[in-house]
Amino acid sequence: MPAPKAVDAADLLDLSDPAVVADPYPHLAALRAVAPLAWHSGLGMWLATGHAEAGAVLRDRRLGRIFHDRAPEHDWQTFNWLHADSILDSEPPKHTRLRRLVAGAFGRGHVQRLAPRIEELAVGLLREVPGGPFDVLAAYAEPLPVLVIAELLGVPESDRHHLRPWSQAIVRMYEVDRTPADEAAARTAAAEFAAYVEALATDRARTPGQDLLTDLVQARDGSDRLAAHELVAAAVLLLNAGHEASVNGFGNGLHSWLTAPERPQVDVADAGAVSRLVEEFLRHDSPLHLFERTAREPAEVVGVAFAPGDKVAALLGAANRDPTVFADPDRFDPTRDPNPHLAFGAGIHFCLGAPLARLELEISLRTLLGRFPELEVVEAVRRPTFVLRGFERLVVTPRA
């Protein structure tokens, strides 16, 4: 283990305490003030809470994403290769090849062509919303990203109801308090999701479409190839990562804005103003709080010596409220510019879907506020999770 460990982050950040999980920011601030990179004995890893420290952890190529297979192998087989063969859990040269192939598919206009369809889907969802109080997550923020990713990949409408449950079950494995029931659900979801994508890819090989999955199939079958498992892992990651970031980014940000003291107004007809609002959504209450890295070789990062196998995580929500970078960081400021948040990560693992997430958030916000110019929060129920931070319910009502 690296040394010294003069400060134990577990003393200031007890992730078994529901109060800490519900509002981690005072605890993160206290830890950052004492040691912006500190050892956490409970998690068995170092935690970077400062913006500079988190950025260094994310960008240092000596630190990598190293996935370790879960055992027993027979039970976890599909879950294991979905991660081992994904962009997120691989390192160069494999990561370089996978990212190039998947980014090439993204670069063929799929994101840009989706803008009118995203707006159409958003309008359709809001058409079903009553005039009184409604859960903006269940009615709008949760179904919209699923529909968008399904459109992007070319998933038939009749199958789209499977996607959200599969995604939720798999990403529950990233939390620190998962249960044996959560693990069983994740194994089942991984197997079902992978089998579905494999069948859909086989169909696209026979009958190509105008969708991202077709492009991924062609990348699989071309000279610069995606293996069969790599294709499936890419499609599953697009839904899991893209969906969770969009839902939580929207819900967290909307709550921050609507509950801000003397709530600042935003002109939704001003594209620049909406773009700045979205960036503040992502900064102020980030959807992803912990991104883990492992030392691949001996390395000294911001003054700490790491041996191969030592773990360190960037706490993105903490970095995004670092007062050395963001003036008055706890204040929600939709005019904040520049806004160098780390919500999408940094370095070679910077979120590949960031352009789609930003486009989706901007369109969904404009559409929501076009229908309901004035909203207020009636009820807000947090999910009891730290890594993926979000709400179970967020009930809002239009102001008269």
N, C-alpha and C positions, 0 to 999 in steps of 0.2 A: 504494500500500500504506500502511496505517496505520503510525505510528511512535510511540514508539521500539520497537526489537526488541532490547533489551539481553540478553535470555535466549533462546536457541534451544532449544525443547523437544526438538528432535531429538537434542541432546546427552545428554538424560536419558531419552528415550523412543524407542528405536530399534525400530520395529515390524517391521523385517526380521530382528530377532534372535529366534529361536525361544524362547529362555529368557525374553525379555520378554513374548512373547505367552502363554507357558505360565503365568507368574505376573507380571502387570503391576503388582501392588499396591505393592511396594516402590519401583518406578520412578515410579509415579503419586504416591506420597507424597513422594518427593524433589522432583519437579517442583512439586507443590502448595506445599511448604515454601519454595521459591525464588520462584515466581511462579504464583499460582493462575489467572492468565490469561496465556498465553505463546504466542509465535509458533513454529510448527513448520515449518522450511524444507522438510523432506521432503514433508510433506502439502500445503504451500502454504496453510495456514490457521492461525488462532488456536485454541488449545485451552483450555477452561475446566475446571480440575480442582477448584476450590473449590466448596463447596455454594452459597454466596451467588452466586458468579460464574456457575456453571452455571444456577442458577435465573434470574438476570437475563438470560442469553442466551436461555433458553427462553421467557421471558415478554415480552421486548421486541418490540413489534409492528413496529418498524422493521426487524427481522431476520425473514426469511421463508424458506419452503421454495420454492426456485426450481429447477424441473427443466429441464435442458437436453437437448434431443433428442440421441440418439446417431446417428452417421452411419456408413455411408450410410443414408439414410432408408428405402430399400427393404428393407434387411435388418432394420432395427430398428423398423419401422412399428408393429407390435402392442405390442412392449415399450414404445415411447415413449408411446403413448396410454394404456396401462394405468397409467402413472405420472402423466402430465399431467392425466388426468381422475380421479385418486384424491383422497381427502380428505387423505392424508398429504403429497402434493406440490402442494397448491394453497393459495392465500391468499385472504382476503376480497376481494371479496364471494362469489367462487365457493365457497371453503371453508365459509363460513357457510351457504350454501344446501345444499351436499352434506351437511354434518354434521347439519343440522336434519332433512333427509329420512331419512338413515340412522339417526340417533338416534331418530327417531320410530318407525321399524320395530323397533328394539331395545326401545323403551318399551312395546310391546304385550304384554309378559309372556313373550317368548321366553326370556329368561335364566332367570327364576324357574321357568318350567314345565319347564326342562331338568334341574333338580336330581335328581328321582327317576331320570331316564334316565341321567344321568351316573353315579350310584351303581350302577345296573344294569349299565352298560357296564364300569365299573371292576371290579365283582365277577366279571363274565364273563371279563375278561382275566386276573385273578388265579387263576381256576379252572384255567387252562391252565399255570400256573407250577409247576415241580417243587419238591419240598421242599428241594433243595440249592441250590447257587449258581446265580444267574441274572442276566442282564443286565437291570436294571430299566428301562433306556431302551428297548431293543428290544422287550421283552415287555410293557411297561406305559406308560411315560411318553410314548413316541413315538406308538403307535397311538391312545391315548385322546383327545388333542386333535383328531386327524383325525376320529375318530368323532363327537365332540361338534360340531365345526363342520359336519360333513356332516349331522348331525341338525338343526342349526339352520337350515341352508340348504335342507334337503330333498334332498340328493344320494342317489340310490338306492344300496343296498348293493353292487350289482354294479359300480358305477363308482368306489367309494371308494379302491381301490388305486392309482388314478392321482394322487390329490391330493398325497400326501407327496412323490413324486419331482418333480412340477411345482413345488411350493413350494421344495424344496431347491435346485433349479436356478436359480430366479429370485432367491432371496435371496443366493446366492453372489456376485451382482453387487455387493453392498454392501461386500464386503471390499476391502482395499487391495492384496491380492496375487493377484487373480484372473488366470486364464490365458486365452489365446485359446480353448481347449477349453471353459472355463467360460462364456465369452461365447456361443459357439455353442450350448451346451446351454440357456442362458437364453433365447436367441431362439426356439429350438424349443419350449421349455416354455411361454413366453408365448403363442405362437400356438396351441398345442394347448389350453391352459387357457382362453383367451379364447373359442375356438370352442366348447368344451364348454359353458361357462356361457351363451353366446348361445343354443345349442340348448336348454338346460334352461330358460332364461327364456321362449323361444318356447312350450315345452310348458306352462309355468305360466300363460302368458297364455290358453291354450286351456282348461286344466284347473287352476284354482287349488287350492292346498293350504294346510295349516295350518303354514306355514313362513316363514322370513324372506325367502327368495327371492320368494315370492308377494307379500309386502308391498312388496319393492323393485320388482317388476314393476308393481304398482298405483301406486306412487309415480312410476314412469316414465310411466305412461299417464294420470296424473291432471293436474289443473290446475297444481299446483306440482310440476314434473316433474324426474325424473332422465332425462338423455339415455341412449340405448342404451349408449354406451361408458362412461358414468358408472356405470350399473348393474353392468356386468361388472367394472369396476375396483373397485367397492365389494366385490363378492363375492370377488374374487381377493385383495384386501387383507385381508379378514377371515380368510381361511385363512393367508396368508403371515405376517402379523404375529401373529395369535392363536396359531397353532401354534408358531412359533419361540419366542415368549415363554413359552408354557406348558411346552414340553419343556425348554428351557434353564433356566428358573426352577426347575422341579422338580428336575432333575438337579444343577444347581449347589448349590441349597439343601440337598438331601438329603446330598450329599457333605460340605458344610460342617458340617452337624449331626452326621453319623455319625463324622466324623474329628476333631471338636472335642475338645480335652483335657478330661478329666473331663466327658464329654458330659452336658449338662443334660437331665433327664427332662421330658417333657411329657405331661400327662393328655389323651389324645385324646378322652375323653368330655366335656371342657370346651371348648365352642365358642369361648370367648374365648381360651383358651390356644392352640388350633389357629390361630385368626386371627392371633394375635401371632407364632406360629411361621412362618406363611406370609409375613408382612411381613418377618421377618428373613431368610427364604430370599431374598426379592427384593432386600433391601439388601446383604447380606453378599457375595454374588457375583452381581452383576446380569447378567441375560441380554443386555441391550443396553448397549454401552459408548460408542458414539459417535452423536450426533444432530446433524447438520449444519444450519447456518443461513447465510443470505446477506444482506448488507446491501441493503435495497431503496432506501435513501436515506441521506444522511449521518447518522451517529449516533455518539454517545459512550456507550459501555457500560463500566461499572466502570473508568473512567479511560482507556480506549483509544478513539481516534478511528477510525471505519470510514467508508470511502468506498463508494458503491454498487458492488456486485459483490464486495466483500471477504467472505471466508468465515471462519466461526467455528463450532466444534463444542463442545457440552457433553459432557464425558466423565462419563457417569452413574455408572459404577462408582467413579470417583475421588471424585465429589461425595458418594457414599453412604458413604465412609469418611473424611470430613472430621472431624478430631478436635474442631473448634470446634462441631460440631453433635452428634456421636455420641461418647459417652464410651467409651474403650477400643475404637475402631472396628474393629480387626482381630479382636476377640473375637466369636465367634458367641453371641448372647444371645437366646434365644427369649422372654424376658420383657421385652425392650426396649419401653418405652412411655413417651412417644410415640416414633414411628419415622417421621419426616418424610422418607423416602427419595424419590428422584426416578426410581425404576425405570420408572415409567409416563410420565415426562416431566412437563411443566407447561405452563401457558398454553393457547392455543387448540388446540394439538396434543396435549394430554393424551390418553392412549390411550382411545379410545371403548370398547374391549373390556375395560377393567380390571375391571368387575364380573364379567364372565364368567370372566376369568382367575383372579380371586380365588376365586370359587365352585368352579371346577374344581380348583384346587390344594388347597383345603380338603377337598373330598370325596375326591379321590384320595389325599391323605395319610391321612385317617381310615380309608379303606378298606384301604390298604396296611398300616397299623399294626394294624388290627383283625385282619388275616390273619397278619401277622408282627410281633408286638410288639417283638421285638429283632432288629435287623439289624446287620451289620458289612460294611464295604467289603473286597472281595477284590482287585479290580482297578479302576483308574480311568485311562482314556486320554482325554486332552484332544483336542478338535478344534483344528487349527492356525490358528484364526481369532481376530481381535481384536474386530471390531465386534459380531458375534453370538457371544457366549462360551458354550461348552458342552462337553459330553463326546461322544466317539465311542462309548465303552463305559463303563458303570458297573456292574460285577458286584458283587452283594451276596449274602450268605448269612444265613439265619436262625441266630440263636444258639440253642444247645441249652437 
